[in-house]
Amino acid sequence: SKEFTITAAKKNGVRRGSGEVIGINDDPLWGTVVIVDHRNGYVSKYCGLAKELPVQEGNSVKAGDIIGSVSDTADIESGLDPHLHIEVIQNGDFIDPLELFN
């Protein structure tokens, strides 16, 4: 699979590695989405976040910074318990995010 979800309680903070927030979208299917360019060929998307975000487009983030909170804004996954949906793109290709956790 080219996507990854983490089941979590609503309002749990979401932290990620260093990079720059290059986009924040209110997607009709995926809810609030934060896109981080890690400046090493990797771009990550965090979907289904709460609308109130502690980051803005253009912010630099470092490992451990909270970029958002788990919520239920993703209509496409409304039948599931609150969780974080992650997509990782490496040099333009979607990869399995679990590869980065091993």
ZIZISUL-V673306 format. One record per residue. N is the residue number from 1. RES is the residue in one letter. PHI is phi in degrees with one decimal (999 if undefined). PSI is psi in degrees with one decimal (* if undefined). Layout:
BEGIN
N:RES:PHI:PSI
N:RES:PHI:PSI
END
This chain:
BEGIN
1:S:999:148.5
2:K:-103.4:16.6
3:E:-139.9:166.1
4:F:-150.3:135.2
5:T:-124.0:147.3
6:I:-121.3:117.7
7:T:-70.3:134.2
8:A:-155.5:157.3
9:A:-71.1:146.4
10:K:-56.0:145.9
11:K:78.6:-1.3
12:N:-63.2:138.4
13:G:-71.1:147.1
14:V:-113.5:125.1
15:R:-119.0:150.3
16:R:-149.6:168.8
17:G:-68.7:175.4
18:S:-63.6:150.8
19:G:162.8:-161.6
20:E:-126.5:134.9
21:V:-72.5:110.9
22:I:-103.0:-6.1
23:G:-165.9:145.0
24:I:-134.4:120.6
25:N:-123.3:147.8
26:D:-106.3:87.2
27:D:-83.8:135.1
28:P:-63.1:-25.6
29:L:-100.0:-45.1
30:W:-92.9:-1.3
31:G:72.9:-147.6
32:T:-76.7:125.4
33:V:-123.2:130.9
34:V:-111.9:130.2
35:I:-113.6:125.7
36:V:-118.7:126.5
37:D:-93.4:117.4
38:H:-86.8:3.3
39:R:61.8:23.6
40:N:-137.4:26.3
41:G:92.9:-8.2
42:Y:-105.5:136.3
43:V:-128.3:134.6
44:S:-121.8:145.6
45:K:-119.8:132.4
46:Y:-117.0:114.7
47:C:-113.7:151.5
48:G:82.3:27.1
49:L:-83.8:161.5
50:A:-64.4:150.7
51:K:-65.2:-31.4
52:E:-82.9:112.8
53:L:-114.7:144.8
54:P:-84.9:0.2
55:V:-122.2:160.4
56:Q:-130.2:158.6
57:E:-55.9:134.4
58:G:96.8:-14.1
59:N:-67.9:141.4
60:S:-86.3:139.3
61:V:-127.0:151.2
62:K:-123.0:163.9
63:A:-51.6:130.8
64:G:97.5:-17.3
65:D:-66.5:141.2
66:I:-83.5:126.4
67:I:-105.2:-10.4
68:G:174.6:-178.9
69:S:-123.6:144.0
70:V:-60.4:137.7
71:S:-148.6:-164.8
72:D:-125.3:39.8
73:T:-82.0:-10.6
74:A:-84.2:100.4
75:D:-59.7:-33.7
76:I:-65.0:-21.9
77:E:-118.9:29.3
78:S:-65.4:-20.9
79:G:-82.4:-4.2
80:L:-100.3:160.0
81:D:-64.5:156.1
82:P:-54.3:136.9
83:H:-162.6:167.9
84:L:-99.1:130.3
85:H:-103.9:124.3
86:I:-119.8:136.5
87:E:-125.1:139.5
88:V:-125.5:131.8
89:I:-117.4:126.5
90:Q:-115.8:116.7
91:N:48.9:42.3
92:G:90.2:-7.5
93:D:-112.8:136.8
94:F:-68.7:135.3
95:I:-125.3:165.0
96:D:-74.0:116.1
97:P:-57.2:-26.6
98:L:-61.4:-25.0
99:E:-58.5:-30.5
100:L:-82.0:-13.6
101:F:-95.9:-6.7
102:N:-91.2:*
END
